[in-house]
Amino acid sequence: MLGLDGPRLDSAQGDVLSLDTYRRDFRERQWTIDGQDSWKLERQQRFREPGFASWEAFARGDWDESLRLIEEERDYLREFSQDVERHRITLYRVRVVEQPIAPYLQWELHLLRLRAECGEKIRVIGPEHLGELERSGPLPELLTLGDRTTYQIRYSDQGILDGAVRFMDPGTTARCQALTRNLYAAGEDLASYFACEVVHLPPPSSE
């Protein structure tokens, strides 16, 4: 169990961004953090990603096609990784995974494996490590850019991306980075987790 308290984020202290505004704001800020880190924490076990071809294939039950379409993302992710390297940015991600692995998460872990192969630093952690961090509820979905910007990512009741709350004070970002960094330190590298827990799984049912 980790001793760090979970972040207490008050939406009233941030800027509530619609989906389009969040996407635009993120695009404008992501290349302004040269030489710094970005940390992402993913907690929910099920999402929906309408409009993403691989997820659409998974959702209609075509597992082989969904994996083929994930592989088609490789060139784009390699180019993105080159941009990240030019800006001297390091991308870190912590993915909480509950057992048994939900069908959506089985699909996402294949996508995350590709992201890791293209340079993102990703580790997996089980909910047993969260303990007191979740005494008042599940951890939020978090994304930090550099030492100032934090997004608490929002989803609809159906698990569809719905915007974010943006926090711009360094204190909030420092706390969220510390939380995610501690979870990352306790996690398992995605490659080894995938080899032990995912690669042998049969095709999942669609959700």
HELIX and SHEET records of a PDB file:
HELIX    1   1 SER A   11  GLN A   13  5                                   3    
HELIX    2   2 LEU A   19  ARG A   29  1                                  11    
HELIX    3   3 ALA A   53  ALA A   59  1                                   7    
HELIX    4   4 TRP A   63  GLU A   71  1                                   9    
HELIX    5   5 ARG A   74  ARG A   86  1                                  13    
HELIX    6   6 PRO A  103  GLU A  117  1                                  15    
HELIX    7   7 PRO A  127  HIS A  129  5                                   3    
HELIX    8   8 GLY A  131  GLU A  134  5                                   4    
HELIX    9   9 PRO A  170  ALA A  186  1                                  17    
HELIX   10  10 LEU A  190  TYR A  193  1                                   4    
HELIX   11  11 PHE A  194  VAL A  198  3                                   5    
SHEET    1   A 8 ASP A  15  LEU A  17  0                                        
SHEET    2   A 8 LEU A 161  PHE A 167 -1                                        
SHEET    3   A 8 THR A 149  TYR A 155 -1                                        
SHEET    4   A 8 LEU A 142  LEU A 145 -1                                        
SHEET    5   A 8 ASP A  37  GLU A  42 -1                                        
SHEET    6   A 8 THR A  90  VAL A  96  1                                        
SHEET    7   A 8 LYS A 121  ILE A 125  1                                        
SHEET    8   A 8 GLU A 188  ASP A 189 -1                                        
END                                                                             
